[in-house]
Amino acid sequence: DLLLSNSCIPFLGSTEGFDFRTLLLDEERGRLLIGAKDHIFLLSLVDLNKNVKKIYWPASKEKVELCKLAGKDAHTECANFMRVLQPYNRTHVYACGTGAFHPLCGYIELG
């Protein structure tokens, strides 16, 4: 209904099959961070599809193999699903992902 009424702008990155898990709205700078499967997106609130920045952050191959050996599904469980996007200071965000059942965390400079 929203698409038919032209009252929304879809994020085109969603056609790539990402599993979106967490959001962080930065109203002060007019941007939105989206945590997904193996990715973090930085979008402009003015136009979600313009100047999209993307960080590719997968789990290591070794951790993915361990996950599969434990009987987990390679496509739905053995990836780095972003779970935490938290402001740290004016220039950095603290991010954490599942890391194929071996959590990964780090600081991302927003620059």
LOTORLO-115760 format. One record per atom (N, C-alpha, C): x, y, z; atom name; residue in one letter; residue number from 1. Coordinates in Angstrom, 2 decimals. Layout:
<recs>
REC         u         v         w   at   aa     i
REC         X         Y         Z   CA    A   NUM
...
</recs>
This chain:
<recs>
REC         u         v         w   at   aa     i
REC      0.81     -1.19      0.00    N    D     1
REC      0.00      0.00      0.00   CA    D     1
REC      0.86      1.26      0.00    C    D     1
REC      1.93      1.26      0.80    N    L     2
REC      2.79      2.43      0.85   CA    L     2
REC      3.44      2.70     -0.50    C    L     2
REC      3.92      1.65     -1.17    N    L     3
REC      4.53      1.82     -2.49   CA    L     3
REC      3.52      2.34     -3.51    C    L     3
REC      2.31      1.79     -3.48    N    L     4
REC      1.28      2.22     -4.43   CA    L     4
REC      0.86      3.67     -4.22    C    L     4
REC      0.91      4.12     -2.99    N    S     5
REC      0.51      5.50     -2.70   CA    S     5
REC      1.66      6.49     -2.83    C    S     5
REC      2.85      6.01     -3.21    N    N     6
REC      4.05      6.85     -3.34   CA    N     6
REC      4.37      7.61     -2.06    C    N     6
REC      4.09      7.01     -0.91    N    S     7
REC      4.37      7.67      0.36   CA    S     7
REC      5.59      7.08      1.06    C    S     7
REC      6.41      6.34      0.32    N    C     8
REC      7.64      5.82      0.90   CA    C     8
REC      8.69      5.68     -0.20    C    C     8
REC      9.94      5.63      0.22    N    I     9
REC     11.05      5.39     -0.69   CA    I     9
REC     11.74      4.12     -0.24    C    I     9
REC     11.64      3.04     -1.00    N    P    10
REC     12.29      1.79     -0.57   CA    P    10
REC     13.81      1.88     -0.68    C    P    10
REC     14.48      1.23      0.25    N    F    11
REC     15.93      1.13      0.21   CA    F    11
REC     16.29      0.02     -0.77    C    F    11
REC     16.97      0.37     -1.86    N    L    12
REC     17.25     -0.58     -2.93   CA    L    12
REC     18.22     -1.68     -2.51    C    L    12
REC     19.01     -1.45     -1.48    N    G    13
REC     19.92     -2.48     -1.00   CA    G    13
REC     19.20     -3.70     -0.49    C    G    13
REC     17.93     -3.55     -0.15    N    S    14
REC     17.17     -4.66      0.39   CA    S    14
REC     16.90     -5.74     -0.65    C    S    14
REC     17.07     -5.45     -1.93    N    T    15
REC     16.84     -6.45     -2.97   CA    T    15
REC     17.95     -7.49     -3.00    C    T    15
REC     19.04     -7.24     -2.28    N    E    16
REC     20.18     -8.15     -2.28   CA    E    16
REC     20.01     -9.29     -1.28    C    E    16
REC     18.91     -9.34     -0.56    N    G    17
REC     18.64    -10.44      0.36   CA    G    17
REC     19.33    -10.34      1.70    C    G    17
REC     19.65     -9.13      2.15    N    F    18
REC     20.28     -8.97      3.45   CA    F    18
REC     19.26     -9.20      4.55    C    F    18
REC     19.73     -9.67      5.67    N    D    19
REC     18.87     -9.93      6.82   CA    D    19
REC     19.08     -8.78      7.80    C    D    19
REC     18.24     -7.74      7.73    N    F    20
REC     18.43     -6.56      8.55   CA    F    20
REC     18.05     -6.86      9.99    C    F    20
REC     18.91     -6.47     10.93    N    R    21
REC     18.73     -6.84     12.34   CA    R    21
REC     18.67     -5.66     13.30    C    R    21
REC     19.41     -4.59     13.03    N    T    22
REC     19.48     -3.50     13.99   CA    T    22
REC     19.62     -2.17     13.27    C    T    22
REC     19.11     -1.12     13.89    N    L    23
REC     19.13      0.22     13.31   CA    L    23
REC     19.68      1.21     14.32    C    L    23
REC     20.33      2.25     13.82    N    L    24
REC     20.75      3.36     14.67   CA    L    24
REC     20.48      4.65     13.91    C    L    24
REC     19.58      5.46     14.44    N    L    25
REC     19.20      6.72     13.83   CA    L    25
REC     20.07      7.84     14.39    C    L    25
REC     20.73      8.58     13.51    N    D    26
REC     21.55      9.72     13.89   CA    D    26
REC     20.88     10.96     13.29    C    D    26
REC     19.88     11.48     14.00    N    E    27
REC     19.12     12.63     13.50   CA    E    27
REC     19.99     13.87     13.35    C    E    27
REC     20.93     14.05     14.26    N    E    28
REC     21.79     15.23     14.25   CA    E    28
REC     22.55     15.36     12.93    C    E    28
REC     23.02     14.24     12.39    N    R    29
REC     23.79     14.26     11.14   CA    R    29
REC     22.96     13.78      9.94    C    R    29
REC     21.70     13.48     10.16    N    G    30
REC     20.82     13.08      9.08   CA    G    30
REC     21.19     11.77      8.41    C    G    30
REC     21.48     10.75      9.23    N    R    31
REC     21.86      9.45      8.66   CA    R    31
REC     21.28      8.31      9.48    C    R    31
REC     21.26      7.16      8.83    N    L    32
REC     20.73      5.95      9.43   CA    L    32
REC     21.74      4.83      9.22    C    L    32
REC     22.10      4.14     10.30    N    L    33
REC     22.97      2.97     10.21   CA    L    33
REC     22.09      1.73     10.31    C    L    33
REC     22.34      0.77      9.44    N    I    34
REC     21.57     -0.46      9.43   CA    I    34
REC     22.54     -1.63      9.56    C    I    34
REC     22.32     -2.48     10.54    N    G    35
REC     23.11     -3.70     10.71   CA    G    35
REC     22.39     -4.85     10.04    C    G    35
REC     23.12     -5.61      9.25    N    A    36
REC     22.53     -6.70      8.48   CA    A    36
REC     23.45     -7.92      8.53    C    A    36
REC     23.14     -8.90      7.72    N    K    37
REC     23.98    -10.09      7.61   CA    K    37
REC     25.28     -9.71      6.90    C    K    37
REC     26.40     -9.77      7.62    N    D    38
REC     27.74     -9.51      7.11   CA    D    38
REC     27.97     -8.08      6.64    C    D    38
REC     27.05     -7.14      6.91    N    H    39
REC     27.18     -5.78      6.42   CA    H    39
REC     26.67     -4.75      7.43    C    H    39
REC     27.23     -3.55      7.32    N    I    40
REC     26.68     -2.38      7.99   CA    I    40
REC     26.53     -1.32      6.91    C    I    40
REC     25.34     -0.71      6.84    N    F    41
REC     25.06      0.33      5.87   CA    F    41
REC     24.97      1.67      6.58    C    F    41
REC     25.45      2.72      5.90    N    L    42
REC     25.30      4.09      6.37   CA    L    42
REC     24.53      4.83      5.28    C    L    42
REC     23.30      5.27      5.62    N    L    43
REC     22.41      5.88      4.65   CA    L    43
REC     22.12      7.32      5.01    C    L    43
REC     21.83      8.13      4.01    N    S    44
REC     21.39      9.50      4.21   CA    S    44
REC     19.88      9.49      4.42    C    S    44
REC     19.39     10.25      5.39    N    L    45
REC     17.95     10.32      5.63   CA    L    45
REC     17.24     11.12      4.54    C    L    45
REC     17.98     11.93      3.82    N    V    46
REC     17.39     12.72      2.72   CA    V    46
REC     17.02     11.81      1.56    C    V    46
REC     17.93     10.90      1.20    N    D    47
REC     17.68      9.95      0.12   CA    D    47
REC     18.39      8.65      0.48    C    D    47
REC     17.63      7.65      0.85    N    L    48
REC     18.20      6.38      1.32   CA    L    48
REC     19.10      5.70      0.30    C    L    48
REC     18.90      5.98     -0.98    N    N    49
REC     19.63      5.29     -2.03   CA    N    49
REC     20.75      6.12     -2.64    C    N    49
REC     21.04      7.28     -2.09    N    K    50
REC     22.09      8.14     -2.61   CA    K    50
REC     23.31      8.08     -1.69    C    K    50
REC     24.47      7.86     -2.27    N    N    51
REC     25.73      7.82     -1.52   CA    N    51
REC     25.70      6.80     -0.38    C    N    51
REC     25.16      5.63     -0.64    N    V    52
REC     25.12      4.57      0.37   CA    V    52
REC     26.54      4.08      0.62    C    V    52
REC     26.90      4.03      1.89    N    K    53
REC     28.20      3.47      2.27   CA    K    53
REC     27.94      2.12      2.89    C    K    53
REC     28.81      1.17      2.59    N    K    54
REC     28.59     -0.20      3.06   CA    K    54
REC     29.91     -0.78      3.55    C    K    54
REC     29.86     -1.39      4.72    N    I    55
REC     31.01     -2.11      5.26   CA    I    55
REC     30.71     -3.59      5.18    C    I    55
REC     31.58     -4.34      4.55    N    Y    56
REC     31.45     -5.79      4.50   CA    Y    56
REC     32.25     -6.37      5.65    C    Y    56
REC     31.58     -7.07      6.58    N    W    57
REC     32.22     -7.57      7.79   CA    W    57
REC     31.74     -8.99      8.07    C    W    57
REC     32.26     -9.96      7.32    N    P    58
REC     31.83    -11.35      7.53   CA    P    58
REC     32.58    -12.00      8.69    C    P    58
REC     32.05    -13.12      9.13    N    A    59
REC     32.77    -13.95     10.10   CA    A    59
REC     33.95    -14.59      9.36    C    A    59
REC     34.98    -14.95     10.08    N    S    60
REC     36.14    -15.58      9.44   CA    S    60
REC     35.75    -16.94      8.87    C    S    60
REC     36.45    -17.37      7.87    N    K    61
REC     36.16    -18.67      7.24   CA    K    61
REC     36.28    -19.80      8.26    C    K    61
REC     37.25    -19.69      9.17    N    E    62
REC     37.43    -20.72     10.19   CA    E    62
REC     36.21    -20.81     11.11    C    E    62
REC     35.69    -19.66     11.51    N    K    63
REC     34.51    -19.64     12.40   CA    K    63
REC     33.27    -20.16     11.68    C    K    63
REC     33.14    -19.85     10.40    N    V    64
REC     32.02    -20.36      9.61   CA    V    64
REC     32.10    -21.88      9.51    C    V    64
REC     33.30    -22.41      9.28    N    E    65
REC     33.47    -23.87      9.19   CA    E    65
REC     33.15    -24.55     10.52    C    E    65
REC     33.60    -23.95     11.63    N    L    66
REC     33.27    -24.50     12.96   CA    L    66
REC     31.76    -24.49     13.19    C    L    66
REC     31.12    -23.44     12.76    N    C    67
REC     29.67    -23.32     12.90   CA    C    67
REC     28.96    -24.42     12.11    C    C    67
REC     29.40    -24.66     10.90    N    K    68
REC     28.79    -25.71     10.07   CA    K    68
REC     29.05    -27.09     10.66    C    K    68
REC     30.26    -27.30     11.22    N    L    69
REC     30.57    -28.58     11.85   CA    L    69
REC     29.70    -28.84     13.09    C    L    69
REC     29.24    -27.75     13.71    N    A    70
REC     28.37    -27.87     14.88   CA    A    70
REC     26.92    -28.16     14.48    C    A    70
REC     26.68    -28.29     13.17    N    G    71
REC     25.34    -28.63     12.70   CA    G    71
REC     24.45    -27.44     12.40    C    G    71
REC     25.00    -26.26     12.37    N    K    72
REC     24.21    -25.06     12.07   CA    K    72
REC     24.08    -24.88     10.55    C    K    72
REC     23.05    -24.17     10.14    N    D    73
REC     22.81    -23.90      8.73   CA    D    73
REC     23.77    -22.83      8.22    C    D    73
REC     24.49    -23.12      7.14    N    A    74
REC     25.51    -22.22      6.61   CA    A    74
REC     24.93    -20.88      6.16    C    A    74
REC     23.70    -20.85      5.67    N    H    75
REC     23.13    -19.62      5.12   CA    H    75
REC     22.34    -18.80      6.14    C    H    75
REC     21.74    -19.45      7.11    N    T    76
REC     20.89    -18.72      8.05   CA    T    76
REC     21.49    -18.55      9.44    C    T    76
REC     22.58    -19.25      9.74    N    E    77
REC     23.14    -19.15     11.09   CA    E    77
REC     24.64    -18.87     11.12    C    E    77
REC     25.37    -19.29     10.10    N    C    78
REC     26.84    -19.19     10.12   CA    C    78
REC     27.32    -17.96      9.36    C    C    78
REC     26.98    -16.80      9.90    N    A    79
REC     27.40    -15.53      9.32   CA    A    79
REC     27.62    -14.56     10.46    C    A    79
REC     27.96    -13.33     10.13    N    N    80
REC     28.12    -12.30     11.14   CA    N    80
REC     26.88    -11.40     11.09    C    N    80
REC     25.86    -11.76     11.86    N    F    81
REC     24.63    -10.97     11.92   CA    F    81
REC     24.84     -9.82     12.90    C    F    81
REC     24.75     -8.60     12.42    N    M    82
REC     24.94     -7.43     13.27   CA    M    82
REC     23.81     -7.36     14.30    C    M    82
REC     24.18     -7.22     15.56    N    R    83
REC     23.20     -7.18     16.65   CA    R    83
REC     23.23     -5.87     17.43    C    R    83
REC     24.39     -5.19     17.45    N    V    84
REC     24.52     -3.97     18.25   CA    V    84
REC     25.12     -2.87     17.40    C    V    84
REC     24.46     -1.72     17.38    N    L    85
REC     25.01     -0.47     16.84   CA    L    85
REC     24.72      0.58     17.90    C    L    85
REC     25.76      1.03     18.57    N    Q    86
REC     25.60      1.92     19.71   CA    Q    86
REC     26.52      3.12     19.55    C    Q    86
REC     26.00      4.35     19.71    N    P    87
REC     26.90      5.52     19.64   CA    P    87
REC     27.97      5.41     20.72    C    P    87
REC     29.20      5.69     20.33    N    Y    88
REC     30.30      5.67     21.30   CA    Y    88
REC     30.72      7.11     21.64    C    Y    88
REC     30.97      7.88     20.60    N    N    89
REC     31.25      9.31     20.76   CA    N    89
REC     30.84     10.00     19.46    C    N    89
REC     31.25     11.23     19.25    N    R    90
REC     30.81     11.96     18.06   CA    R    90
REC     31.35     11.39     16.75    C    R    90
REC     32.41     10.60     16.81    N    T    91
REC     33.04     10.11     15.59   CA    T    91
REC     32.97      8.60     15.40    C    T    91
REC     32.58      7.87     16.44    N    H    92
REC     32.61      6.40     16.37   CA    H    92
REC     31.30      5.76     16.86    C    H    92
REC     31.04      4.58     16.32    N    V    93
REC     29.93      3.73     16.73   CA    V    93
REC     30.53      2.40     17.17    C    V    93
REC     30.00      1.86     18.25    N    Y    94
REC     30.39      0.54     18.71   CA    Y    94
REC     29.47     -0.46     18.04    C    Y    94
REC     30.03     -1.46     17.36    N    A    95
REC     29.24     -2.44     16.62   CA    A    95
REC     29.63     -3.85     17.04    C    A    95
REC     28.62     -4.72     17.14    N    C    96
REC     28.87     -6.13     17.46   CA    C    96
REC     28.00     -7.01     16.57    C    C    96
REC     28.60     -8.13     16.18    N    G    97
REC     27.88     -9.11     15.39   CA    G    97
REC     28.08    -10.50     15.97    C    G    97
REC     27.31    -11.45     15.48    N    T    98
REC     27.35    -12.81     16.02   CA    T    98
REC     28.62    -13.56     15.65    C    T    98
REC     29.24    -13.22     14.53    N    G    99
REC     30.51    -13.85     14.13   CA    G    99
REC     30.42    -15.36     14.01    C    G    99
REC     29.30    -15.88     13.50    N    A   100
REC     29.11    -17.34     13.37   CA    A   100
REC     29.29    -18.03     14.72    C    A   100
REC     28.60    -17.49     15.73    N    F   101
REC     28.62    -17.99     17.10   CA    F   101
REC     29.95    -17.74     17.82    C    F   101
REC     30.74    -16.78     17.32    N    H   102
REC     31.95    -16.29     17.96   CA    H   102
REC     31.92    -14.77     17.85    C    H   102
REC     31.23    -14.10     18.77    N    P   103
REC     30.93    -12.67     18.64   CA    P   103
REC     32.14    -11.81     18.29    C    P   103
REC     31.86    -10.82     17.42    N    L   104
REC     32.85     -9.84     16.97   CA    L   104
REC     32.36     -8.46     17.34    C    L   104
REC     33.22     -7.62     17.90    N    C   105
REC     32.85     -6.25     18.21   CA    C   105
REC     33.99     -5.33     17.77    C    C   105
REC     33.64     -4.10     17.47    N    G   106
REC     34.65     -3.14     17.09   CA    G   106
REC     34.07     -1.74     17.05    C    G   106
REC     34.95     -0.78     16.86    N    Y   107
REC     34.57      0.62     16.76   CA    Y   107
REC     34.67      1.03     15.30    C    Y   107
REC     33.63      1.69     14.81    N    I   108
REC     33.59      2.12     13.42   CA    I   108
REC     33.68      3.64     13.40    C    I   108
REC     34.67      4.16     12.68    N    E   109
REC     34.79      5.60     12.51   CA    E   109
REC     33.84      6.04     11.42    C    E   109
REC     33.00      7.02     11.73    N    L   110
REC     31.97      7.44     10.80   CA    L   110
REC     32.43      8.50      9.81    C    L   110
REC     33.50      9.20     10.11    N    G   111
REC     34.13     10.14      9.22   CA    G   111
REC     33.42     10.85      8.18    C    G   111
</recs>
